[in-house]
């Protein structure tokens, strides 16, 4: 499980960009936990990143 700061570092996106993309359905949503800070599933972030790389190579 990844904290937002880790997600931002992996993806190169800022906080607002991450949450905006989640709202648009273009980015994996976080998992709400009992703590205040939601977490993202590592594999979902890696899959999203792989998909973005593939899209950039297919152009």
C-alpha positions as CSV (number, residue, x, y, z in Angstrom):
1,X,0.0,0.0,0.0
2,X,1.4,3.4,-1.0
3,X,0.9,6.8,0.6
4,X,0.1,9.7,-1.6
5,X,3.6,11.1,-1.4
6,X,4.9,7.7,-2.8
7,X,2.3,7.7,-5.6
8,X,3.3,11.3,-6.5
9,X,7.0,10.4,-6.7
10,X,6.3,7.2,-8.8
11,X,4.0,8.9,-11.2
12,X,5.5,12.4,-11.4
13,X,2.1,13.9,-10.6
14,X,1.1,16.5,-8.0
15,X,-1.5,16.0,-5.3
16,X,-4.2,17.9,-7.2
17,X,-3.5,16.1,-10.5
18,X,-3.8,12.7,-8.7
19,X,-7.1,13.5,-7.2
20,X,-8.4,15.2,-10.3
21,X,-7.5,12.1,-12.4
22,X,-9.2,9.9,-9.8
23,X,-12.4,12.0,-10.1
24,X,-12.3,11.6,-13.9
25,X,-11.8,7.9,-13.6
26,X,-8.4,8.1,-15.2
27,X,-6.3,7.0,-12.2
28,X,-6.7,4.2,-9.7
29,X,-8.7,5.4,-6.6
30,X,-7.2,5.1,-3.2
31,X,-8.4,2.6,-0.6
32,X,-10.0,4.3,2.4
33,X,-8.4,2.9,5.6
34,X,-9.2,3.5,9.2
35,X,-6.4,6.0,9.4
36,X,-7.0,9.5,8.0
37,X,-4.6,9.0,5.0
38,X,-5.9,6.7,2.2
39,X,-3.5,4.4,0.5
40,X,-3.1,3.2,-3.1
41,X,-2.5,-0.4,-4.1
42,X,1.0,-0.7,-5.5
43,X,0.1,-3.0,-8.3
44,X,-2.7,-0.7,-9.6
45,X,-0.2,2.2,-9.7
46,X,2.3,0.1,-11.5
47,X,-0.3,-1.1,-14.0
48,X,-1.4,2.5,-14.6
49,X,2.2,3.6,-15.2
50,X,2.8,0.7,-17.6
51,X,-0.3,1.7,-19.5
52,X,0.8,5.3,-19.8
53,X,4.2,4.1,-21.1
54,X,2.5,1.9,-23.7
55,X,0.2,4.8,-24.8
56,X,3.3,7.0,-25.3
57,X,5.1,4.4,-27.4
58,X,2.1,3.6,-29.6
59,X,1.9,7.2,-31.0
